[in-house]
Amino acid sequence: MQPSQPEAIQESHASIADVVGIMEQTALQKLRSSQAFWVSVALFLLVAFMTMLEPSFGTAENATNITRNFALIAIMGLGMTVVLITGGIDLSVGSVMGLVAIVAGLLLTWHYPWYVAFASGLLAGVACGSFNGFFVAYIGMPSFVVTLGMLSIARSLAVVLSGNQMLYQFGPDAPIVKAIGQAKWPVHSLEGWAPNWIPQFSSHFWVMVIMALALGWVFIFTAWTPAICSRSAVTRMRHA
């Protein structure tokens, strides 16, 4: 016998005793029970082991390169986190990122100002996300199917718009674009405060940090996410 919808929703919620038990934990107990803590420990041990094998791995220059390379993936992962929490999936995120870059690069090549090119690229990404969201939220199609279709659409548009060629000439605003993409902080200089052993984190990394803090604030201090999760649970049970 299947439970009714209100009973199923009530069973999915945490009990008050569970919440009180978590709140009464000491700081050390919370730290030891945190998955993020043990992941950080494993990462530290892995970095130490790799540095022992190859001393250049633990240098500030390598840390700068690694953080710059994974920052773009992490930014996409922030949006994917919200999708996964609501029980969905997005297979098109990589292709949409490529389409956004192609749109911005083409406008720069056509001598449009950098801010117009960047805004147009973001609008292309918003259009793809709106397409996915409309068919998932309002039409009721599975997110797997919708985003799989968007994967092919975005990838095809990127290939057609670029003519399957690399874009490397960014017009008169190329110095500004390179300055934005190659910006680093803190700066190693004679007048700077940062010693050479501190990595020079890229602009991509700092954008990732700001967006992660903003998303964390939304998760912790607003009721937006629980409301979405509740609606998602109700929708899944209705289709079950």
C-alpha positions as CSV (number, residue, x, y, z in Angstrom):
1,M,0.0,0.0,0.0
2,Q,1.5,3.3,-1.1
3,P,1.6,6.1,1.5
4,S,-0.4,9.3,0.7
5,Q,1.5,12.4,-0.5
6,P,1.4,14.4,2.8
7,E,2.7,11.3,4.7
8,A,5.5,10.7,2.2
9,I,6.5,14.3,2.4
10,Q,6.5,14.3,6.2
11,E,8.6,11.1,6.3
12,S,11.2,12.8,4.1
13,H,11.8,15.6,6.6
14,A,14.3,15.3,9.5
15,S,13.0,14.8,13.0
16,I,13.5,17.4,15.7
17,A,15.6,15.0,17.7
18,D,18.1,14.7,14.8
19,V,18.4,18.5,14.5
20,V,18.8,19.0,18.3
21,G,21.5,16.3,18.3
22,I,23.4,18.1,15.6
23,M,23.1,21.5,17.3
24,E,24.4,20.1,20.6
25,Q,27.7,18.8,19.0
26,T,30.9,20.5,20.0
27,A,33.0,22.3,17.3
28,L,35.4,19.3,17.2
29,Q,32.6,16.8,16.8
30,K,31.1,18.9,14.0
31,L,34.5,19.0,12.3
32,R,35.1,15.3,12.6
33,S,31.7,14.5,11.2
34,S,32.1,16.9,8.3
35,Q,32.6,15.3,4.9
36,A,34.4,18.5,3.7
37,F,36.9,18.1,6.5
38,W,38.0,14.6,5.5
39,V,38.0,15.5,1.8
40,S,40.4,18.4,2.7
41,V,42.6,16.0,4.7
42,A,42.7,13.6,1.8
43,L,43.6,16.5,-0.6
44,F,46.4,17.7,1.7
45,L,47.9,14.2,2.0
46,L,47.7,13.8,-1.8
47,V,49.4,17.2,-2.4
48,A,52.1,16.2,0.1
49,F,52.7,12.9,-1.5
50,M,52.9,14.4,-5.0
51,T,55.3,17.0,-3.8
52,M,57.5,14.3,-2.4
53,L,57.5,12.6,-5.8
54,E,58.0,15.8,-7.8
55,P,59.1,18.9,-5.8
56,S,57.9,21.3,-8.5
57,F,54.3,20.1,-7.8
58,G,54.2,22.0,-4.6
59,T,55.4,25.3,-5.9
60,A,53.4,28.6,-6.0
61,E,53.5,28.6,-9.8
62,N,51.9,25.2,-10.1
63,A,49.2,26.2,-7.6
64,T,48.5,29.2,-9.7
65,N,48.1,27.1,-12.8
66,I,46.0,24.5,-11.1
67,T,43.6,27.0,-9.6
68,R,43.2,28.9,-12.8
69,N,42.4,25.7,-14.8
70,F,39.8,24.2,-12.4
71,A,38.1,27.6,-11.6
72,L,36.0,27.5,-14.8
73,I,34.9,23.9,-14.1
74,A,34.1,24.9,-10.5
75,I,32.0,27.8,-11.6
76,M,29.9,25.5,-13.7
77,G,29.8,23.1,-10.8
78,L,28.1,25.7,-8.6
79,G,25.1,25.9,-11.0
80,M,25.1,22.1,-11.3
81,T,24.9,21.8,-7.5
82,V,21.5,23.6,-7.5
83,V,20.3,21.3,-10.3
84,L,21.4,18.1,-8.5
85,I,19.8,19.2,-5.2
86,T,16.5,19.6,-6.9
87,G,16.8,16.0,-8.4
88,G,17.7,17.1,-11.9
89,I,20.7,16.8,-14.2
90,D,22.2,18.9,-16.9
91,L,24.2,17.2,-19.6
92,S,24.5,20.4,-21.8
93,V,26.6,22.5,-19.4
94,G,29.9,21.9,-21.3
95,S,28.4,22.6,-24.7
96,V,26.6,25.7,-23.5
97,M,29.9,27.0,-22.1
98,G,31.5,26.5,-25.5
99,L,28.6,28.3,-27.2
100,V,28.9,31.3,-24.8
101,A,32.7,31.5,-25.6
102,I,32.1,31.4,-29.3
103,V,29.4,34.1,-29.2
104,A,31.6,36.4,-27.2
105,G,34.7,35.6,-29.3
106,L,32.8,36.3,-32.6
107,L,31.6,39.7,-31.4
108,L,35.1,40.6,-30.3
109,T,36.4,39.5,-33.7
110,W,33.8,41.7,-35.4
111,H,35.2,44.7,-33.4
112,Y,32.3,45.0,-30.9
113,P,33.2,46.4,-27.5
114,W,34.2,43.9,-24.9
115,Y,31.3,44.5,-22.7
116,V,28.8,44.0,-25.5
117,A,30.6,40.7,-26.4
118,F,30.6,39.5,-22.8
119,A,26.9,40.5,-22.3
120,S,25.9,38.7,-25.5
121,G,27.7,35.5,-24.4
122,L,25.9,35.6,-21.1
123,L,22.6,36.1,-22.8
124,A,23.3,33.1,-25.0
125,G,23.8,31.1,-21.9
126,V,20.7,32.4,-20.3
127,A,18.7,31.5,-23.4
128,C,19.9,27.9,-23.3
129,G,19.2,27.7,-19.6
130,S,15.7,29.2,-20.1
131,F,15.0,26.6,-22.8
132,N,16.0,23.8,-20.5
133,G,14.1,25.2,-17.5
134,F,10.9,25.8,-19.5
135,F,10.6,22.3,-20.8
136,V,11.6,20.7,-17.5
137,A,9.5,22.9,-15.1
138,Y,6.4,23.7,-17.3
139,I,6.2,21.0,-19.9
140,G,7.2,18.2,-17.5
141,M,9.9,16.6,-19.7
142,P,12.8,14.7,-17.9
143,S,15.8,16.9,-17.5
144,F,18.0,14.1,-18.9
145,V,16.2,14.2,-22.2
146,V,15.9,18.0,-22.5
147,T,19.6,18.7,-21.6
148,L,20.7,15.9,-23.9
149,G,19.0,17.7,-26.8
150,M,20.4,21.1,-25.7
151,L,23.9,19.5,-25.7
152,S,23.6,18.7,-29.4
153,I,21.9,22.1,-30.2
154,A,24.5,24.2,-28.4
155,R,27.5,22.2,-29.8
156,S,26.1,22.4,-33.3
157,L,25.5,26.2,-33.0
158,A,29.0,26.7,-31.7
159,V,30.5,24.8,-34.7
160,V,28.3,26.5,-37.3
161,L,28.9,30.1,-35.9
162,S,32.6,29.7,-35.6
163,G,33.0,27.9,-38.9
164,N,34.8,25.2,-37.0
165,Q,37.8,27.5,-36.7
166,M,39.7,28.8,-33.7
167,L,39.1,32.4,-32.6
168,Y,42.2,34.2,-31.5
169,Q,41.9,37.8,-32.9
170,F,39.7,39.8,-30.5
171,G,39.7,43.1,-32.3
172,P,40.7,46.5,-30.8
173,D,39.6,45.5,-27.3
174,A,42.0,42.5,-27.2
175,P,44.3,44.1,-24.6
176,I,41.3,44.7,-22.2
177,V,40.1,41.1,-22.7
178,K,43.6,39.7,-22.0
179,A,44.0,42.0,-19.0
180,I,40.7,40.7,-17.5
181,G,41.6,37.0,-18.2
182,Q,45.2,37.3,-17.1
183,A,44.7,39.4,-14.0
184,K,46.2,37.9,-10.8
185,W,46.1,38.7,-7.1
186,P,48.1,39.1,-4.9
187,V,50.8,40.5,-7.1
188,H,54.4,39.6,-6.6
189,S,56.4,42.8,-6.8
190,L,58.9,44.8,-4.9
191,E,56.1,47.1,-3.6
192,G,53.7,44.3,-3.0
193,W,53.0,42.8,0.4
194,A,52.7,39.1,-0.7
195,P,55.8,36.9,-0.5
196,N,56.8,34.7,-3.4
197,W,55.5,31.5,-1.7
198,I,51.9,32.7,-1.9
199,P,50.2,31.7,-5.2
200,Q,49.0,34.4,-7.5
201,F,45.4,33.5,-7.9
202,S,43.8,34.3,-11.2
203,S,40.7,36.4,-11.8
204,H,38.8,33.2,-12.6
205,F,39.6,31.9,-9.2
206,W,38.3,35.0,-7.4
207,V,35.1,35.0,-9.4
208,M,34.6,31.4,-8.3
209,V,35.2,32.3,-4.6
210,I,32.7,35.1,-4.8
211,M,30.1,33.0,-6.5
212,A,30.6,30.1,-4.1
213,L,30.2,32.5,-1.1
214,A,27.0,33.9,-2.6
215,L,25.5,30.5,-3.3
216,G,26.5,29.3,0.2
217,W,24.7,32.3,1.6
218,V,21.6,31.5,-0.4
219,F,21.7,27.9,0.8
220,I,22.2,28.7,4.5
221,F,20.3,31.9,5.1
222,T,17.3,31.8,2.7
223,A,14.3,29.6,2.3
224,W,14.6,29.5,-1.5
225,T,16.3,26.1,-1.7
226,P,14.0,24.2,0.7
227,A,11.0,25.5,-1.2
228,I,12.5,24.3,-4.5
229,C,13.3,20.9,-3.0
230,S,9.8,20.5,-1.6
231,R,8.2,21.3,-4.9
232,S,10.6,19.0,-6.7
233,A,9.7,16.1,-4.3
234,V,6.0,16.7,-4.8
235,T,6.4,16.8,-8.6
236,R,8.3,13.5,-8.6
237,M,5.7,11.8,-6.4
238,R,2.9,13.0,-8.7
239,H,4.7,11.4,-11.7
240,A,5.5,8.2,-9.8
